[in-house]
């Protein structure tokens, strides 16, 4: 029992915390050390935490009791999602590996001032790289925060290591080390500025005390004052490295922008804007462009004193970006029929469109008349079908953003002519997206689907507070035809299995193949999630979910969480309609099963497809949980609809003719244990309306009814 294990661990902590008693524990330690080392994996969270704390004491007071292998195993608990265990592991990692005795006395090498901190930092970087989990640096930093807060806030040391790398005596940082250090800088800045753990570690944001709030404000000021001067230098040094630049550009979101004026640091703002502009010109990587766009968005806060300075720089940059795009488009249209075959020109056009799309995401570029330019490209593709994918994808995105900004600009004072014109364009764009759902290129089809799902969600859920009349004119729900097309798209692109050719692959090829499969799965999950949002928000009929639910068991590992969440949300919205959708799903599967059977043979309830239906019903039943009162209406509706379906087509109520769907009662019997006793009696009484006593047929023909009645009488 967890309580017993916990008491044992707490008792042992008392013993191992006293050095005079530890020497008498040698036999116990050697015998039970391996068991204790395994206990941080305990299913009870508190037992796992106390086991880690005991191991910390053993490490401190028992010389060489833990092997290097034991320590490496325990260090990795800093990446666990349960924060108390991660923090306990953080103490173990910090005191055992990062903070060594005598660190404080270490004299800085080469006359620098960061001897101890620099060595600790290099050990942390090495650990992050060697653990091969360096994509989760935010979790590592959060685990160490309570023990190494001051060391992790030494941003002067971190940035100096980057800027002076290799200039002083000592080992220079490799490219990989620099990348991890930049990730550490970003993670520590985020932790200090936000004051709560990263996403996925802790259900809610931490409520800060007055003292913690004061520390947070001081840290924000410290971050701002330091990085205002240093960040432009770092961006200049790493301007060609997309990953490093994308991470560094996330730091300004934590600035206190007033410091630029109060500290008379406008020259550093100019330096930052110059570097960001240079980065935009050098890169077409989406993560870099989005980070650059977000930086301008943050600095362009209208409340900030620096707004006019940043707005002027932003306008100048967008003028240049649009000038480049217009020049490329003019050249493109001047060619015969607008066809473009030169790979260099296609690449240039792609880069120009991606830059503009990234900025249009966060900034209103309506005055540059981008909409007409990108719409013309899409119409050209619909007429000729000759544009490369590299041009179509960003053009679709730009057109979408243009319309979103126009939609956002609709206000109480907007003239009706403007609203009607926008309404025409909204419907036109919906038609364009529908056309692209059938494009020959898979990437284009998927992009059009994602945009269309977002688009429909926005158009059907506009806030009517500002202008009810305008919103009414722009309101749009998909037609039955469009709903069918969206569902068919999901069935084809998400649930239809592609035939795989068996190939002999090398180890490297297998890794690439596995990576491609993971990317493909991620895309499929995104498509399914986008469609399920439409169901949850009543943009498409809830009955469409029946087609999705059919795959719940079959695709549980890949999509089970998305389907289950959809089921939960729709049930929250409308219990009765959600229950009807579940039973509809089972009815459709049953009918398909019946049609696949030999018409001359009886229903085979032992077949694989029938067993799968029963398993699906059982899984649906489990989603109702243990609260029978909360789910009584839904479960009762499932039984009512199920009974009616089972006796559909029966010749009267005299029971002389066997109903063709009688075996369906075996499927809904999976929901009987979710009925309250009074409801079981009601369902039983409802069932009795359809049958005569005694049953006229012998043998197994009426067995489903007998078993179902037994489940209600149990």
C-alpha positions in Angstrom: 0.0 0.0 0.0 1.2 3.5 -0.8 0.6 4.7 2.7 3.0 2.0 4.1 5.7 2.8 1.5 5.4 6.5 2.4 5.8 5.9 6.1 8.8 3.7 5.5 10.5 6.4 3.3 9.8 9.2 5.9 11.2 7.1 8.6 14.3 6.3 6.6 14.8 10.0 5.8 15.0 10.7 9.6 17.8 8.1 9.9 19.8 9.0 6.8 19.7 12.7 7.7 21.9 12.0 10.8 25.5 11.1 9.9 26.1 9.3 13.2 23.3 6.8 12.3 24.2 6.3 8.6 27.4 4.2 9.4 25.2 1.6 11.1 23.0 1.3 8.0 25.6 -0.3 5.7 23.9 -3.7 5.5 20.4 -2.2 4.9 21.8 0.3 2.4 23.6 -2.4 0.3 20.5 -4.7 0.4 17.8 -2.2 -0.4 19.6 0.5 -2.4 18.4 -0.8 -5.7 14.8 -0.9 -4.5 15.0 2.7 -3.3 16.5 3.8 -6.6 13.5 2.4 -8.4 11.0 4.0 -6.2 10.8 7.4 -7.9 8.9 5.4 -10.5 6.2 4.6 -7.9 2.6 5.1 -9.2 1.9 7.2 -6.1 3.2 10.7 -6.6 4.0 11.4 -3.0 5.9 8.2 -2.5 8.0 9.0 -5.7 8.8 12.5 -4.3 9.8 11.2 -0.9 11.9 8.5 -2.5 13.8 11.1 -4.4 14.4 13.1 -1.2 15.7 10.0 0.6 18.1 9.4 -2.3 19.3 13.0 -1.9 20.1 12.3 1.7 21.8 9.0 0.9 23.9 10.8 -1.7 25.0 13.4 0.8 25.7 11.2 3.8 26.7 7.8 2.3 30.0 7.9 0.4 29.8 6.3 -3.0 26.6 4.5 -2.3 25.1 5.6 -5.6 26.8 4.5 -8.8 27.2 6.7 -11.8 24.5 4.6 -13.6 22.2 5.2 -10.6 22.8 8.9 -10.8 22.2 9.2 -14.5 18.9 7.4 -14.1 17.8 9.8 -11.3 18.9 12.9 -13.1 16.4 12.3 -15.9 13.5 12.7 -13.5 14.0 16.5 -14.0 12.0 16.0 -17.2 9.0 14.4 -15.6 5.7 16.3 -15.9 4.9 15.9 -12.1 6.5 19.1 -10.8 7.1 18.1 -7.1 9.1 15.0 -8.3 10.9 17.1 -11.0 11.9 19.7 -8.3 13.2 17.0 -6.0 15.2 15.6 -8.9 16.4 19.1 -9.6 17.9 19.4 -6.1 19.6 16.0 -6.7 21.0 17.2 -10.1 22.1 20.6 -8.8 23.8 19.4 -5.7 25.3 16.3 -7.2 26.4 17.5 -10.6 26.2 21.2 -11.1 27.2 22.7 -7.7 30.5 21.2 -6.5 32.4 22.0 -3.3 35.0 24.6 -3.9 33.1 26.2 -6.9 32.9 29.4 -5.0 36.7 29.5 -4.5 37.4 28.9 -8.2 39.2 31.8 -9.6 38.0 33.0 -13.0 40.3 32.0 -15.9 41.8 34.6 -18.1 40.8 37.5 -15.8 37.1 37.0 -16.4 34.5 37.4 -13.7 32.4 34.3 -14.2 34.6 31.4 -13.0 32.2 29.4 -10.9 29.1 30.4 -12.8 30.8 29.7 -16.1 31.8 26.2 -15.0 28.4 25.4 -13.7 26.8 26.7 -16.9 29.1 24.5 -19.0 28.2 21.4 -16.9 24.5 22.2 -17.3 24.9 22.5 -21.1 26.8 19.2 -21.3 24.1 17.5 -19.2 21.4 18.8 -21.5 23.2 17.6 -24.6 24.1 14.2 -23.2 20.6 13.5 -21.9 19.4 13.8 -25.6 16.3 15.6 -24.4 17.5 19.2 -25.1 14.2 20.0 -26.8 12.8 20.1 -23.3 15.1 22.7 -21.8 12.1 24.6 -20.3 11.4 21.5 -18.1 15.0 21.2 -17.0 15.2 24.9 -16.0 11.9 24.7 -14.1 13.2 21.7 -12.1 16.3 23.5 -11.1 14.6 26.9 -10.5 14.0 26.5 -6.7 17.6 25.4 -6.1 19.6 27.4 -8.6 17.5 30.5 -9.1 20.4 33.0 -8.7 22.8 31.0 -10.9 20.1 30.7 -13.6 19.4 34.4 -13.5 23.0 35.2 -14.3 22.2 36.4 -17.8 25.4 38.5 -17.9 27.5 35.4 -17.6 25.4 33.5 -20.2 25.5 36.2 -22.8 29.2 36.9 -22.2 30.0 33.3 -22.8 28.2 33.6 -26.2 29.7 36.9 -27.2 33.3 36.1 -26.2 33.3 32.5 -27.1 36.8 31.4 -27.9 38.4 34.8 -27.0 39.5 33.8 -23.5 41.4 30.8 -22.3 39.5 27.6 -21.8 37.4 25.4 -24.0 35.3 27.1 -26.7 31.7 26.3 -27.0 30.7 24.2 -30.0 27.8 25.1 -32.3 25.6 22.6 -30.4 26.7 24.1 -27.0 25.8 27.6 -28.2 22.3 26.4 -29.4 21.6 24.8 -26.0 22.9 27.9 -24.1 20.5 30.1 -26.1 17.6 27.8 -25.3 18.7 28.0 -21.6 18.7 31.8 -21.8 15.2 31.8 -23.3 13.9 29.3 -20.7 15.3 31.2 -17.7 14.0 34.5 -19.0 10.5 33.0 -19.5 10.5 31.4 -16.0 11.6 34.6 -14.3 9.2 36.8 -16.3 6.1 34.6 -16.1 6.6 33.1 -12.7 4.9 29.8 -13.4 6.0 26.4 -14.8 6.0 25.7 -18.5 2.9 24.2 -20.3 2.2 20.6 -19.3 3.8 20.9 -15.8 1.1 22.0 -13.4 -2.6 22.3 -14.2 -3.0 26.0 -13.4 -0.9 29.1 -13.3 0.7 29.8 -9.9 -0.8 32.6 -7.8 2.1 34.7 -6.8 2.5 36.1 -3.3 3.3 39.8 -2.8 7.0 38.9 -2.2 7.1 36.7 -5.4 5.4 39.4 -7.4 8.0 41.9 -6.3 10.8 39.5 -7.3 9.1 39.0 -10.7 8.9 42.7 -11.4 12.6 43.2 -10.4 13.6 40.3 -12.7 11.6 41.8 -15.6 13.5 45.1 -15.1 16.8 43.2 -14.9 16.0 41.2 -18.1 15.0 44.4 -20.0 18.0 46.5 -18.9 20.4 43.7 -19.8 19.0 42.4 -23.1 18.1 45.8 -24.5 21.9 46.3 -24.9 23.0 42.7 -25.5 20.3 41.3 -27.8 21.3 43.3 -30.9 24.8 42.0 -30.5 23.7 38.4 -30.2 21.4 38.8 -33.3 24.2 40.3 -35.3 26.5 37.4 -34.3 24.1 34.6 -35.1 22.1 36.4 -37.9 22.6 33.5 -40.3 21.5 30.7 -37.9 17.7 30.3 -38.2 17.2 28.3 -35.0 19.3 30.5 -32.8 17.8 33.7 -34.2 14.2 32.3 -33.8 14.9 31.7 -30.1 16.6 35.0 -29.4 13.8 36.9 -31.0 11.4 35.6 -28.4 13.1 37.5 -25.6 11.6 41.0 -26.3 8.1 39.8 -25.4 9.3 39.9 -21.8 10.6 43.5 -21.9 9.3 46.4 -19.9 9.1 48.7 -22.9 9.1 51.9 -20.8 12.8 51.3 -19.9 13.7 52.4 -23.5 12.6 55.9 -22.7 13.2 56.1 -19.0 16.8 54.8 -19.5 17.4 56.9 -22.7 18.2 53.7 -24.6 16.6 54.6 -27.9 19.8 54.0 -29.8 19.7 50.3 -28.7 16.1 50.1 -30.0 17.4 51.4 -33.4 20.1 48.7 -33.3 17.5 46.0 -32.5 15.2 47.1 -35.4 18.2 47.2 -37.8 19.1 43.6 -36.9 15.6 42.3 -37.2 15.2 44.0 -40.6 18.4 42.4 -41.7 17.2 39.0 -40.4 14.0 39.3 -42.3 15.9 40.0 -45.5 18.2 37.0 -45.0 15.7 34.3 -44.0 12.6 32.6 -45.4 12.3 30.1 -42.6 8.8 30.4 -41.2 9.8 30.2 -37.5 12.3 33.1 -38.0 9.8 35.2 -40.0 7.0 34.7 -37.4 9.4 35.6 -34.5 10.4 38.7 -36.4 6.8 39.7 -37.0 5.9 39.1 -33.4 8.9 41.3 -32.3 7.5 44.2 -34.3 4.0 43.5 -32.9 5.3 43.6 -29.3 7.4 46.7 -29.8 4.5 48.4 -31.6 2.3 48.5 -28.5 0.3 51.8 -28.9 0.6 52.5 -25.1 4.4 52.4 -25.3 6.3 55.7 -25.7 8.4 54.1 -28.5 5.4 53.4 -30.7 6.0 56.0 -33.3 9.7 55.1 -33.7 8.9 51.3 -34.2 5.8 52.0 -36.3 7.9 54.1 -38.7 10.5 51.3 -39.0 7.7 48.7 -39.5 6.1 50.7 -42.3 9.5 51.1 -44.0 10.1 47.4 -43.8 6.7 46.4 -45.2 7.1 49.0 -48.0 10.3 47.2 -49.0 8.8 43.7 -48.7 5.8 44.7 -50.8 8.0 46.5 -53.3 10.0 43.2 -53.8 6.8 41.2 -54.1 5.2 43.7 -56.6 8.4 43.6 -58.7 8.3 39.8 -58.8 4.6 39.7 -59.6 4.9 42.2 -62.4 7.6 40.1 -64.0 5.5 37.0 -63.5 2.4 38.5 -65.3 4.5 40.0 -68.1 5.7 36.6 -69.2 3.6 34.8 -71.8 0.4 33.6 -70.1 2.0 34.1 -66.7 3.7 30.7 -66.7 6.8 30.4 -64.6 9.3 27.6 -65.0 12.5 29.1 -63.6 13.4 27.5 -60.2 15.2 30.6 -59.0 12.1 32.8 -59.7 9.8 30.4 -58.0 12.1 30.4 -54.9 12.2 34.2 -54.9 8.4 34.4 -55.2 8.0 31.8 -52.4 10.3 33.8 -50.1 8.6 37.1 -50.8 5.1 35.7 -50.2 6.2 33.9 -47.0 7.7 37.1 -45.6 4.5 39.1 -46.4 2.3 36.3 -45.0 4.3 36.1 -41.7 3.8 39.9 -41.2 0.2 39.9 -42.3 -0.5 37.4 -39.6 0.2 40.0 -36.9 -0.1 43.3 -38.8 -2.8 44.8 -40.8 -1.4 45.3 -44.4 -4.8 46.2 -45.9 -3.5 49.6 -47.2 -0.9 47.8 -49.3 -3.8 46.1 -51.3 -2.3 42.6 -50.9 -5.7 40.9 -51.3 -6.2 41.6 -55.0 -2.6 40.5 -55.8 -2.8 37.1 -54.1 -6.4 36.5 -55.1 -5.3 36.9 -58.8 -2.8 34.1 -58.3 -5.4 31.7 -56.8 -7.8 32.4 -59.7 -5.0 31.9 -62.2 -4.3 28.5 -60.6 -8.0 27.5 -60.8 -8.1 28.4 -64.5 -4.8 27.0 -65.6 -3.5 24.6 -62.9 0.1 25.5 -63.6 1.4 27.3 -60.5 4.0 25.6 -58.3 3.0 24.6 -54.7 5.6 27.0 -53.3 3.5 29.9 -54.7 0.0 28.5 -54.0 0.5 27.8 -50.2 1.7 31.3 -49.1 -0.8 32.9 -51.6 -3.7 31.1 -49.9 -2.4 32.1 -46.5 -2.0 35.8 -47.5 -5.5 35.9 -49.0 -7.0 34.4 -45.8 -5.2 36.9 -43.6 -6.3 39.8 -45.8 -9.9 38.8 -45.4 -9.6 38.3 -41.6 -8.2 41.9 -41.2 -11.1 43.2 -43.4 -13.6 41.2 -41.2 -12.0 42.6 -38.0 -12.3 46.2 -39.3 -16.1 45.9 -39.7 -17.6 48.3 -37.2 -20.8 50.0 -36.2 -20.2 52.8 -38.7 -19.2 50.7 -41.7 -21.4 51.6 -44.7 -23.7 48.9 -46.1 -21.9 48.9 -49.4 -18.6 48.0 -47.7 -20.3 45.1 -45.8 -22.0 43.7 -48.9 -18.7 43.9 -50.8 -17.0 42.0 -48.0 -19.8 39.5 -47.9 -19.3 38.7 -51.6 -15.6 38.3 -51.0 -16.1 36.0 -48.0 -18.3 33.7 -50.0 -16.0 33.8 -53.0 -13.0 32.8 -50.8 -15.1 29.9 -49.4 -15.7 28.7 -52.9 -12.0 29.0 -53.7 -11.0 26.9 -50.7 -13.6 24.3 -51.7 -12.1 24.1 -55.2 -8.6 23.6 -53.7 -9.9 20.7 -51.6 -9.6 18.7 -54.9 -6.2 20.0 -56.0 -3.7 17.5 -57.4 -1.1 18.3 -54.6 -1.8 16.9 -51.2 -0.1 19.8 -49.3 -2.4 22.3 -51.1 -5.5 20.2 -50.3 -4.6 20.0 -46.6 -3.8 23.7 -46.4 -7.1 24.6 -48.0 -9.0 22.3 -45.6 -7.3 23.8 -42.5 -8.0 27.4 -43.7 -11.6 26.5 -44.6 -12.2 25.0 -41.1 -10.9 28.0 -39.3 -12.7 30.3 -41.7 -16.1 28.6 -41.1 -15.6 28.7 -37.4 -14.9 32.4 -37.4 -17.8 33.3 -39.8 -20.3 31.3 -37.7 -19.2 32.6 -34.4 -18.8 36.4 -34.7 -19.4 38.6 -31.8 -22.5 40.7 -32.4 -21.8 43.3 -29.7 -20.4 45.9 -32.0 -22.7 45.7 -35.0 -25.5 43.2 -34.9 -26.8 44.1 -38.4 -23.3 43.8 -40.1 -22.6 40.5 -38.3 -26.0 39.2 -39.5 -25.1 39.9 -43.1 -21.7 38.3 -42.8 -22.9 35.3 -40.8 -22.3 32.1 -42.7 -22.9 28.4 -42.1 -21.8 25.6 -44.5 -24.3 24.1 -46.8 -25.2 20.4 -46.6 -23.1 19.9 -49.7 -20.0 21.5 -48.2 -20.5 19.6 -44.9 -20.5 16.3 -46.9 -17.3 17.4 -48.7 -15.5 18.2 -45.5 -16.5 14.8 -44.0 -15.4 12.9 -47.1 -12.1 14.8 -47.0 -11.5 13.6 -43.4 -12.4 10.0 -44.2 -10.0 10.0 -47.2 -7.1 12.0 -45.7 -7.1 10.8 -42.1 -8.7 7.4 -41.8 -8.1 5.8 -45.1 -5.0 3.6 -44.8 -2.4 4.0 -47.6 -0.9 0.8 -49.0 2.8 0.5 -48.1 5.3 -1.1 -50.3 7.6 -3.5 -48.5 11.2 -2.3 -49.1 14.6 -3.2 -47.7 15.8 0.0 -46.1 19.1 0.9 -44.5 19.2 2.1 -40.9 19.4 5.7 -42.0 16.5 5.3 -44.5 14.4 3.6 -41.7 15.0 6.6 -39.5 13.9 9.0 -42.2 10.9 6.8 -43.0 9.9 6.8 -39.3 10.3 10.6 -39.2 8.1 11.0 -42.3 5.4 8.8 -40.7 5.5 10.9 -37.5 5.1 14.1 -39.6 2.3 12.5 -41.5 0.5 11.5 -38.3 0.9 15.1 -36.9 -0.7 16.5 -40.1 -3.6 14.0 -39.8 -4.2 14.8 -36.1 -4.3 18.5 -37.1 -6.8 17.9 -39.8 -9.0 15.8 -37.5 -8.8 18.3 -34.7 -9.8 21.2 -37.0 -12.8 19.2 -38.2 -13.9 18.1 -34.7 -13.9 21.8 -33.7 -16.6 22.4 -36.3 -18.7 19.6 -34.7 -18.1 20.8 -31.2 -19.1 24.4 -32.1 -22.2 23.4 -34.1 -20.8 24.6 -37.4 -21.5 21.2 -38.9 -24.3 18.8 -37.8 -23.5 16.8 -34.7 -24.6 13.6 -36.6 -21.4 14.0 -38.6 -19.5 12.9 -35.5 -21.1 9.4 -36.0 -18.7 8.8 -38.9 -15.7 9.9 -36.7 -16.7 7.7 -33.7 -16.6 4.6 -35.8 -12.8 4.8 -35.8 -12.5 5.3 -32.0 -11.2 1.8 -31.2 -9.5 1.1 -34.5 -7.4 4.3 -34.4 -7.2 4.7 -30.6 -3.5 5.1 -30.4 -3.3 7.8 -33.0 -6.5 9.7 -32.6 -8.3 8.3 -29.5 -7.6 11.5 -27.4 -9.1 13.8 -30.1 -12.2 11.6 -30.6 -12.8 11.2 -26.9 -12.5 15.0 -26.3 -15.0 15.6 -29.1 -17.4 13.1 -27.5 -17.0 14.8 -24.1 -17.5 18.4 -25.5 -20.6 17.4 -27.6 -22.1 15.7 -24.6 -21.5 18.8 -22.5 -23.3 20.9 -25.2 -26.3 18.6 -25.7 -26.6 15.3 -23.8 -29.6 14.0 -25.7 -28.2 14.8 -29.2 -24.8 13.4 -28.3 -26.4 10.1 -27.1 -28.4 9.9 -30.4 -25.1 10.4 -32.3 -23.5 7.5 -30.5 -26.4 5.2 -31.2 -26.5 6.4 -34.8 -22.8 5.4 -35.1 -23.6 1.9 -33.8 -26.7 1.5 -36.0 -24.7 2.4 -39.1 -22.0 -0.1 -38.3 -24.7 -2.8 -37.6 -26.4 -2.1 -40.9 -23.1 -2.3 -42.7 -22.3 -5.6 -40.9 -25.8 -7.0 -41.8 -25.3 -6.1 -45.5 -21.9 -7.8 -45.6 -23.5 -11.1 -44.3 -24.8 -13.8 -46.6 -28.5 -13.1 -46.9 -29.3 -16.7 -46.4 -27.4 -17.1 -43.1 -28.3 -15.9 -39.6 -26.6 -13.0 -37.9 -23.1 -14.2 -36.8 -22.6 -12.6 -33.4 -19.2 -14.3 -33.0 -17.7 -12.7 -36.2 -14.8 -10.2 -35.9 -16.9 -7.2 -37.1 -19.7 -7.9 -34.6 -17.2 -8.3 -31.8 -15.6 -5.0 -32.8 -19.0 -3.3 -32.6 -19.5 -4.7 -29.1 -16.1 -3.5 -28.1 -16.8 0.0 -29.5 -20.1 0.1 -27.5 -18.2 -1.0 -24.4 -15.7 1.9 -24.9 -18.5 4.3 -25.4 -20.1 3.1 -22.2 -16.8 3.8 -20.3 -16.9 7.4 -21.4 -19.9 8.0 -19.2 -17.8 7.5 -16.0 -19.1 6.4 -12.6 -21.7 9.1 -12.1 -24.9 7.3 -13.2 -27.1 10.3 -12.1 -25.2 12.7 -14.4 -25.5 10.4 -17.4 -29.0 8.9 -16.8 -30.7 10.9 -19.6 -28.1 10.0 -22.2 -27.9 6.3 -21.3 -31.7 6.0 -21.2 -31.9 7.6 -24.7 -29.4 5.1 -26.0 -31.5 2.2 -24.7 -34.7 3.7 -26.1 -33.3 4.3 -29.5 -31.6 1.0 -29.5 -34.8 -1.0 -28.7 -36.7 0.8 -31.4 -34.0 0.0 -33.9 -33.8 -3.6 -32.8 -37.5 -4.2 -33.4 -37.6 -2.2 -36.6 -39.2 -4.1 -39.4 -40.9 -6.6 -37.1 -44.3 -7.8 -38.2 -46.5 -6.5 -35.4 -46.1 -6.9 -31.7 -47.3 -10.5 -31.4 -43.7 -11.8 -31.5 -44.4 -14.3 -34.2 -41.9 -12.8 -36.6 -38.2 -12.5 -35.6 -37.1 -8.8 -35.9 -34.2 -8.6 -38.4 -32.2 -6.3 -36.1 -32.7 -8.2 -32.9 -29.0 -8.9 -32.4 -28.5 -5.1 -31.9 -29.8 -5.7 -28.3 -26.4 -7.5 -27.6 -24.7 -4.2 -28.5 -26.8 -1.9 -26.3 -26.6 -4.4 -23.4 -23.0 -2.9 -23.0 -24.8 0.2 -21.6 -27.0 -1.6 -19.1 -24.6 -1.3 -16.2 -24.8 2.5 -16.6 -28.5 2.6 -15.8 -29.8 3.4 -12.3 -32.1 0.6 -10.9 -35.3 2.7 -11.4 -34.3 3.4 -15.0 -33.6 -0.3 -15.6 -37.2 -1.0 -14.7 -38.5 1.7 -17.0 -36.3 0.5 -19.9 -37.5 -3.1 -19.2 -41.2 -1.9 -19.3 -40.5 -0.1 -22.6 -38.9 -3.3 -24.0 -42.0 -5.3 -23.0 -44.2 -3.2 -25.4 -42.4 -4.9 -28.3 -42.6 -8.5 -27.3 -45.2 -11.1 -26.4 -45.0 -13.6 -23.6 -44.1 -16.4 -23.8 -41.5 -16.3 -26.6 -42.8 -18.5 -29.4 -39.4 -19.5 -30.8 -37.0 -22.0 -29.3 -33.3 -22.2 -29.9 -30.8 -19.3 -30.2 -33.0 -17.1 -32.4 -34.3 -15.0 -29.4 -31.0 -15.3 -27.4 -30.1 -11.6 -27.9 -33.4 -10.6 -26.3 -33.0 -13.1 -23.4 -29.5 -11.8 -22.7 -30.6 -8.1 -22.9 -33.5 -8.7 -20.5 -31.1 -10.4 -18.1 -28.8 -7.3 -18.2 -31.7 -5.1 -17.3 -32.9 -7.4 -14.5 -29.4 -7.8 -13.0 
